[in-house]
Amino acid sequence: ESSQQALFPYFAQF
Amino acid sequence: MFEAQMAQAALLKQIIESIRELITEATFEVSGTGMMLQAMDSSHVSLVALNLRSDGFQLFRADRPFSMGMNLNHMAKMLKCAGKDDTLTMRADEANDLVTFLFESPGNERLAEFELKLMDITSENLGIPDAEYSATVSMPSAEFQRIVKDLGSIGDTVEITVTKDDVRFAASGDIGNATIKCRQLLDTEKPEDRTLIEMVEPVNLTFALRYLINFSKATSLAPSVTIKLSTEMPVVVEYKLSDIGYVRFYLAPKIED
């Protein structure tokens, strides 16, 4: 089963 | 003071229609270079980035940068009152918390004025790196919409595989499975009918179809769509708005547990 990632790990929050 | 004028209201009407289901509230950042918007959906899995350059407007004036927080459904309600061929003017000054929409009929016999209350929206702004992508696929936007909708009737997720010869969309579900393969097609009547595959290295990624189907609401904005992929990175689905900018959708991948 694959789990949905969130965007945060990929884009830096500023 | 901010004032921007579009020759036809249709563009902004269609843009808001194509993003308002994904994000209900967003902040338009206005500056001398134009209007930008960046917002994530409520589950923080997808993001919309809209960029409308000032030189794409009939008239654009922003004395200083400022933000306009709007409820996109309320904005859509007002834009629905504009004729698609009406000239659309937006006006706001930092002082009061309203943005005025003026819709002028082509014959100038009718002028409608709507004032939308602005909101304070606190939203995390994300830094989106201007990365190089392992694979870039351009194809007719109607074709992409058909693929994601067709596969959406088979399963919840789509596995996208790009090799140098083709891009493959595969889905499976309770009733069975489906694979749609698109090959490069360059010699077409119109350039926007081309399917172009640029592959630096092969990619294979899985995404939730319901978001891609939602993104494809923007199909009416552009005849072709560009899909950018890199292993274990969010996919970018970009609709270029001729002469003024783009609407970009980002979706985080699904990772095997």
Interface residues (C-beta under 8 A of the other chain):
Chain A: E1 S2 S3 Q4 Q5 A6 L7 F8 Y10 F11 A12 Q13 F14
Chain B: M40 S43 H44 V45 S46 L47 E124 N125 L126 G127 I128 P129 T157 T206 A208 M233 P234 Y250 A252 P253 K254 I255 E256 D257
